Amino acid sequence: MLMGWRLRKSIKIAKGVRLNVSKSGLGLSVGGKGFRVGVGPKGAYTSTSIPGTGLYSINYLGKTKSANSYESTVHENTKQYYENIQMPRELSKKFVKDDPIGGLGIIAAIVLLFISWPLAFIVGILSCIWINKKEKASPHGQAKEFFIKGKTAYRNGDYQKALECFSKVIELCPDTYSFYPEVAFLYRMAGKLQEAINLFEKYLEVYPEDHIVKLNYGITYGHLGDYEKLIEILQTLPVDVKQELPVINAMGYAYLALNKPELAIEILEKGPVRSRKIMDEQMKNFRYLLGTAYKENGDTAKAIKEFQKIYAEDANYNDVKDILQELSMKKRTYPKLIK
């Protein structure tokens, strides 16, 4: 069991996408400076800040215990996140090619332009009406309507209805795979983790090389407390991806959560493939995890060394000052430098 350590850091895994690691669990956020939308152990949230000041606020979108508690009032910027979602590309294709009668009508209208333009106009209008009516009655057309309703519901703050509508899109048109991660994210916000996992799995069957979604898939198991599964998923990533510092950190965190500091050390001591001379946020997080692993494994001297490296760069990083104070009392030969 992890004792006396606290961890809350954000590590970049792609442009605008960050993996958030804390003692209470894993999360993922999307956005830029000043505003982010994310999901963590306590549920979905928005984070607003004033860049360069250190001032920020976090607003949770609602509880995640049940669908009934999913309703909440959120910041206007949060609504823009789903307002800007584009219709799944699978639904954007023209329906006319799937309707032979309507297609023939359009072709006939074009031919009639050279014979009688009034007749061509009438045939063209009737063909468009026919195509529109047939499309609306088809699963493809109904899915489009549900997508629009879902987007409107989200804009109005009715997240449960938005989730129902978006889920209906997938039910009507199961081939809308590009939309699966978005709906999975909403399921996770609603606390329906297994439903989210199911959609991530179906998406990854079609797009197995989408490593960002695969990491998100693993994080969902982290929310469930299934760190063994999280590790299993991370281990399926390509060798070059697994050697990236964010994945190394996530793997180390999972082993720590499983009370296996010796395995966390084995992963973390390999370090990133590329040397990093600058102590950026990812490296601070890496040092923090490695120091924690040493500490939990009883290697006080090595733990002190890692935490000192962080302290030298950022004395206010997490609870490094408190940890060094605690370790200095365990190792009496270590001078009491922290006041």
N, C-alpha and C positions, 0 to 999 in steps of 0.2 A: 504493500500500500504506500502511495506517495504521501510523505509527511512534510508539512511546513513549507511548501513551495507554492508560489503563485506565478502564473504565466499568462500573459495577455499580449501577444504581438501579432503583427500583420506582415505577411511575406508575399511578395509579388510573384505570381505564376504566369501572368500574361499581361499585355497592355490593358489597364483598367480593371484587371481581375486580381483579387488578393485572397490568399488563404489565411484565415484568422485562427490562431492557436491559443487556447487558454486551458487552464486546469479543468474547467467544467465541460470542455468539449471543443469540437472543430466547427468552423463556419466558412462561408464564402461571401465575398462582397464584390459589387460591381459599381464603377463610377469613377469620378475624378476628384480633384482637389475641391473641397468645399461641400461636396454632397456625394453620399454613397448609399446604395440600397444593398442589403445583405440579409443573410439568415445565419443564426447561430444556435447554441443550446437553448437559449431563452425564446427563440422564435425569430420572426422576420423583424427588421428594423430599418430606420433611416438614420443616417449620421450626418449632421451638418456641422461645419467648422469654419473658423476664420483662419485661413492659411498663414503660417508664420507666427501666430499668437499662442498656440497651444490650447486655445479655447474651443470647446466642441460640446455638442449635446447629442444624445442618442434617444430616439423615440421608437419604442417597440410597437409593431402594428397590431398586436393583440396576442392573447394567450394561444398556446398550441396544444392544449389538452383535448379539445374536441372541436368539431365543426361548428357547434353552436356558439363557441366563444371566438369564432373567427372574425366576426364583424368588428370593425373599429373605425375611428376617424383618423385620417393620416394627413401628413403634410402634403401640400399641393404638388411639390416636386416628385413625391413618390408616385402619384397618379401618372405622371408623365412617363414613368418607366414602362408601364404596360400600354399606355396610350400610343406609344411609338412602335409597338410591335407590329411588324408587317404581316399581312396575310400569308400563311404557309405557301411556299412556292408551288406545292402540289395542287393547291386550289386556284392558283392564279392562271393556270392554263385555260385556253379558250375551249368552251364547251361545244362550239359549233362542229368541230371535227368528230365529236362523239354522237352527233345527231344527223344521220344521213338525210332525212327529209328536209330539215332546215338548211343543211349544206347545199342540197340540190336547189332549194328555193333561191339561195343567194346567187348560185351560179346562173340560174335562169334569169334572175333580175339583171345580172351583168350582161348576158347575151341580149336581152330585150332592150337594153340601152341603145343598141344599134338599129332597132326596129321601131319601137314606140316607147319613148321615155315615160309617158304617163303610166303605161302598163308596167314598165320596169319599176317605177316608183311604188305602185300598189303591191306588186309581187314582193319587192324588197321589204316593205313595211310589214306585210303579212308574215314573211319568213322570219323577221326579227321578233315579232310578237310570239310566233310559234316557238322559236328557240328559247326566248326568255321564259315562257310558260313551262316548257319542258325542263329547262335547267332548274327552275325553282322547285319543281316537283321531284327532281332527282336527288340522290344522297349528296352529290357534289354541291348542288345549289343549296340544299338545307344546311350543309356544313358551313358554307359561306355565311348564311344568315346567323347561325349560332356563333360563329367567330365574331361577327359584328356586334351581336347582343352581348357576348362575353366582354368585349373590349369596352362597350358602353357601361356595363355593370361595374367593371373595375374602375372606370373613370368616376362613377358615382359612389364608390366606396363599398359596393355590395360584392365582397370578395368571394363569398360562398356561391353566389349566383354565377360569378365570373368563372369560377372553377367548374361548376356544373356545365356551363355552356361550352367551355374549352374542351372538357372531357367528352362532350357530345360530338364535337368536331372529329375527334379521334375515333369515336364509336361509329360514326357515319362513314368516315373515310380513313380506314386503318393505315393507308399508305402515306399519310401526312407525317412521315418520320421526322422531318425538320422541325416539327412543332412539339415533338415528344419532350425534349428537355425543358421547354418553357412550362408545359403543364406539370411536369415532374417537380419543377421548382415551386409551383403553386401548391402542389400536394404537400410538399415538405413544409411550406409556410403554414399549412393547415394542420400540421402534426400528423399527417397521414403518410408516414415514412415508407410503409410497405408498398403503397400505391406508387410513390415516387420511385422506389427501387425497381418496381416492375417496368415502368416506362423507360427508365435509364437503360435497363437490360435490353429491352426491345430495340431501342435506338442504337445501342452499341452492337447489336447483331448486324445492323445494316451499315453502321459507320464505326467499325472497331478501332480505327486509327485516330478518332477524336479523343485525344489524351486529356483535354480540359474536362470534357463530359465524364470521362472515366474517373478522373480525380474527384469530381463532384459526386459521382456514383459511390465512390469509396467513402467520401465524407459523410454521406447519408447513413452508411453503416456505422460510422463513428457516432452519429447522433443516437443511434440505437444502442450504443455501448458495445458493439461487436467489433472490437479492435483487431481481432484475429482476421475477420473478413476484410477489414480495411487494409491490413498488411498484405493479405493475399492478392487484393486488387492492385495495390501499388507494385507488387512483385511481377505483375503481368506487363508492366510498362516496358518499352524498349530499353536496352542497356543505357543508351545515351541520355534518355529522359530520366531514368532512375538515378543517374549521376548528377542531376541538377540539384542544387542546394535545397529548393523548396520541398522536393520529394524526399530527400534525405532527412530533412527536419520533420516532415510529417511521419516518416517511418520511425524516427527516433522517439517522437512524441507517443506514438502508438505503443511502442515497447515499454515506455515509462508508465503509461496508463495501465498496462498489463502487469506492472510490478516486476519487470524484467530489465533492470538497469544494465545488466551485463550484455544483453543483446543490443540495447540502445547504444552502449559504448562501442560495440563491434561495428554498428552501422555508422555512427557519427565520427569515429576516429578515422575512417577512410576519407572523410571530408569531401569537399567539392573537387571536381576534376581540375578546373581552372583555379589557379591561386588567386586569392583576393587580398590585396594589400590594404585596401580600404575597409574599415569597419562599418559597413552599411547595415541597414536594418536586418537583412537576412543573416549576415554574419553575427550580429549581436544575438539574434535568436538562436543561431547554431551554437554559439559559445554558451548561451544560457542553458540550452538543452544538454550539452555535453557536461557542463559543470554540475547540473542537477543529477545527471546519470552517475558521475563520479561520487557525488555526495550521497546518493541513495545506495551506492555500492560500497560505501565506507572508505573511499580513497579521498580523505580530506585534503591532502597536499595538492593533488591534481585538481580537485574542485576549486580550491582557493586560487590556483593559477588561472583557471578559465574565467572565474568571476572577476579577478583582478584586471584581466585584459579588457573586460567590458567596462569596469569602473574607471579605468584610465581614459577611456573614450567618452563615457557618459555615466557620470556618478549617479544620475537620477533614473537610470534604466530599471524599470520594474522594481523589485525589492532586493537588488544586488547589494545595496548597502547593509540591509538587515541580515542578509545571508552571510556576508563576510564577517559581520559582527558575531553571528552565531557560530560560524566555523572557527573564528579566532579563539573563542572560549573552549572549543573542543581541542584545538591544537595550541596548547599554551606557549609553544615556542614561536608562534606567529604573533608578531608585534601588533598591538592594538592601534591601528592607523586610522580607523574610522571614528570620527567624533560626532 
